[in-house]
Amino acid sequence: MAQTFTHDLIVVGAGPSGAAAAMEACKAGLRVALIDKAAFPRDKLCGGGITGRALGYIEAVFGPLPADLLHACGQVRMVAGAQEICVLTDARTPSMTMRLALDGYLRGRAIAAGAEDFCGNRIADLDLGRGVVRLADGLQVSAPIIVGADGVNSQVARLLYGRAHDPARVGFALEAEVSGPSSQTMELDLTAAPWGYGWDFPKASGRTLGIGGLAVHNGDLKPRFEAWLRAKGIEPATVTIKGHHLPFGEFREAPGKDHVLLAGDAAGLVDPITGEGIGWAIRSGQLAGQAADAALRMNTPNRALALYQASMSDVLRELRRARMLSKLVYHPFMQHRFLRVLARSTRLQSRYMSLMAGEMDYADVHLGRVLRIGFRILTGRGG
Ligand SMILES: Cc1cc2nc3c(=O)[nH]c(=O)nc-3n(C[C@H](O)[C@H](O)[C@H](O)COP(=O)(O)OP(=O)(O)OC[C@H]3O[C@@H](n4cnc5c(N)ncnc54)[C@H](O)[C@@H]3O)c2cc1C
């Protein structure tokens, strides 16, 4: 007997990627079940930096963000520990947000667009093959296509691959919120953590401070973070320190299987240089929602991954390029040479900041230019 589905699409996880998938599918007229183990509003450990690219993707799916969700940054200070590299007053900078508010807003938009709300309800059983989810309260939902947008520790990815991420390649970060007067200067400490960096991001009522990098190179992250905070005049005992994994460049080339799609952190879509994940979460969620709609229109739910993967080619190409460049920026042999060149070259400073702010794509970083920078790094020449 043919299975009767209660929905067209189940989205597991209602963070930025899940909200975008649900929103896009609702716009296409699909019946969407939006499931999250957390009740919203819920917080998510994050610097809250929203790049220009991320803002564009958010606007394409949800329309313009309410201004009170964003805090503008006027200038950037780049340092390497105690040494100042530069202060850029006219660079394009990311905007800042608090995830409690941003995620609550995006999820709310998806619900208002028609997604059925199953947030605040743990999953008791997830049968990917049959497309059936049983929730802890006994409710059951079913759909021919499932989007796993359930973050870096994705249950959906674990069911598909046996584990959500590779511990040898995943990132880890620690953060603390410090309340106080608002500022407009963001600070990046490019040597705060091996294969990573530190950030001091201004918010409307304080700052978000954090350091993070590839987990395998950062076994001592907690004492390192505490020392880093002390150097900034913050006594670690006076703040709450929290940690979270992030898939730092460990993305899936085929994000899912047949009728099961992975989006956002569940697919590993975090930039391995900047740590930016919100923009790619929104974009992949949007494309997953569109692929689900297209596959259902063709009456071939199992083609959803092929359609999704094809539409994701630009995103994956960008992340491949970023992964390659991350060796130039973070490899210990190259890093101090890179920083020497960065300190001398105002052009490189502004281009580096354009990448950090999502105003420039890695596709715009031409191989010839990278080789020239690499040569200058190796010979220690600025420009
Ligand atoms: C310390 C830190 C700082 C960062 N700073 C930035 C930054 O400044 N800018 C930036 O762009 N990115 C940043 N990132 C990355 C960014 O936070 C993520 O890339 C982004 O949150 C990914 O969105 P998502 O929707 O895929 O996943 P998430 O935001 O993690 O949402 C996943 C959702 O799934 C739900 N869920 C999980 N498991 C289940 C389950 N089994 N059943 C049901 N629901 C489930 C969770 O409750 C959650 O709501 C940072 C990450 C970290 C760790």
The ligand as a MOL file (V3000), in Angstrom:
LIG
                    3D

  0  0  0     0  0            999 V3000
M  V30 BEGIN CTAB
M  V30 COUNTS 53 58 0 0 0
M  V30 BEGIN ATOM
M  V30 1 C 31.7380 30.2650 18.5770 0
M  V30 2 C 31.1940 30.4200 17.1810 0
M  V30 3 C 31.2100 31.6580 16.5740 0
M  V30 4 C 30.6710 31.8210 15.2790 0
M  V30 5 N 30.6460 33.0690 14.7400 0
M  V30 6 C 30.0730 33.2550 13.5350 0
M  V30 7 C 29.9500 34.5730 12.9960 0
M  V30 8 O 30.3440 35.5680 13.5910 0
M  V30 9 N 29.3620 34.7010 11.7710 0
M  V30 10 C 28.9040 33.6250 11.0680 0
M  V30 11 O 28.3980 33.7910 9.9390 0
M  V30 12 N 28.9880 32.3660 11.5830 0
M  V30 13 C 29.5400 32.1550 12.7950 0
M  V30 14 N 29.5900 30.8970 13.3320 0
M  V30 15 C 28.9960 29.7890 12.5760 0
M  V30 16 C 27.4530 29.8190 12.6940 0
M  V30 17 O 27.0760 29.9230 14.0360 0
M  V30 18 C 26.8450 28.5550 12.0640 0
M  V30 19 O 27.4580 28.3160 10.8280 0
M  V30 20 C 25.3370 28.6860 11.8830 0
M  V30 21 O 24.6920 28.7610 13.1310 0
M  V30 22 C 24.7880 27.4930 11.1060 0
M  V30 23 O 23.3790 27.5460 11.0690 0
M  V30 24 P 22.5240 26.2000 11.0010 0
M  V30 25 O 21.1040 26.6090 10.8710 0
M  V30 26 O 23.0780 25.2870 9.9880 0
M  V30 27 O 22.7730 25.4770 12.3990 0
M  V30 28 P 22.3870 25.9620 13.8740 0
M  V30 29 O 22.3470 27.4180 13.9460 0
M  V30 30 O 23.3220 25.2300 14.7690 0
M  V30 31 O 20.9120 25.4270 14.0950 0
M  V30 32 C 20.6710 24.0430 14.2220 0
M  V30 33 C 19.3270 23.8420 14.9040 0
M  V30 34 O 19.0510 22.4330 14.9370 0
M  V30 35 C 18.5100 22.0900 16.1920 0
M  V30 36 N 18.8240 20.6790 16.4290 0
M  V30 37 C 20.0280 20.1250 16.6520 0
M  V30 38 N 19.9040 18.7870 16.7940 0
M  V30 39 C 18.5870 18.4990 16.6620 0
M  V30 40 C 17.8330 17.3010 16.7220 0
M  V30 41 N 18.4190 16.1080 16.9370 0
M  V30 42 N 16.5020 17.3750 16.5650 0
M  V30 43 C 15.9060 18.5780 16.3410 0
M  V30 44 N 16.5560 19.7510 16.2750 0
M  V30 45 C 17.8870 19.7100 16.4320 0
M  V30 46 C 19.1950 23.0260 17.1810 0
M  V30 47 O 18.4070 23.1900 18.3510 0
M  V30 48 C 19.3030 24.3150 16.3540 0
M  V30 49 O 18.1930 25.1670 16.5450 0
M  V30 50 C 30.1300 30.7010 14.6000 0
M  V30 51 C 30.1240 29.4390 15.2100 0
M  V30 52 C 30.6470 29.2980 16.4820 0
M  V30 53 C 30.5980 27.9530 17.1510 0
M  V30 END ATOM
M  V30 BEGIN BOND
M  V30 1 1 1 2
M  V30 2 1 2 3
M  V30 3 2 2 52
M  V30 4 2 3 4
M  V30 5 1 4 5
M  V30 6 1 4 50
M  V30 7 2 5 6
M  V30 8 1 6 7
M  V30 9 1 6 13
M  V30 10 2 7 8
M  V30 11 1 7 9
M  V30 12 1 9 10
M  V30 13 2 10 11
M  V30 14 1 10 12
M  V30 15 2 12 13
M  V30 16 1 13 14
M  V30 17 1 14 15
M  V30 18 1 14 50
M  V30 19 1 15 16
M  V30 20 1 16 17
M  V30 21 1 16 18
M  V30 22 1 18 19
M  V30 23 1 18 20
M  V30 24 1 20 21
M  V30 25 1 20 22
M  V30 26 1 22 23
M  V30 27 1 23 24
M  V30 28 2 24 25
M  V30 29 1 24 26
M  V30 30 1 24 27
M  V30 31 1 27 28
M  V30 32 2 28 29
M  V30 33 1 28 30
M  V30 34 1 28 31
M  V30 35 1 31 32
M  V30 36 1 32 33
M  V30 37 1 33 34
M  V30 38 1 33 48
M  V30 39 1 34 35
M  V30 40 1 35 36
M  V30 41 1 35 46
M  V30 42 1 36 37
M  V30 43 1 36 45
M  V30 44 2 37 38
M  V30 45 1 38 39
M  V30 46 1 39 40
M  V30 47 2 39 45
M  V30 48 1 40 41
M  V30 49 2 40 42
M  V30 50 1 42 43
M  V30 51 2 43 44
M  V30 52 1 44 45
M  V30 53 1 46 47
M  V30 54 1 46 48
M  V30 55 1 48 49
M  V30 56 2 50 51
M  V30 57 1 51 52
M  V30 58 1 52 53
M  V30 END BOND
M  V30 END CTAB
M  END
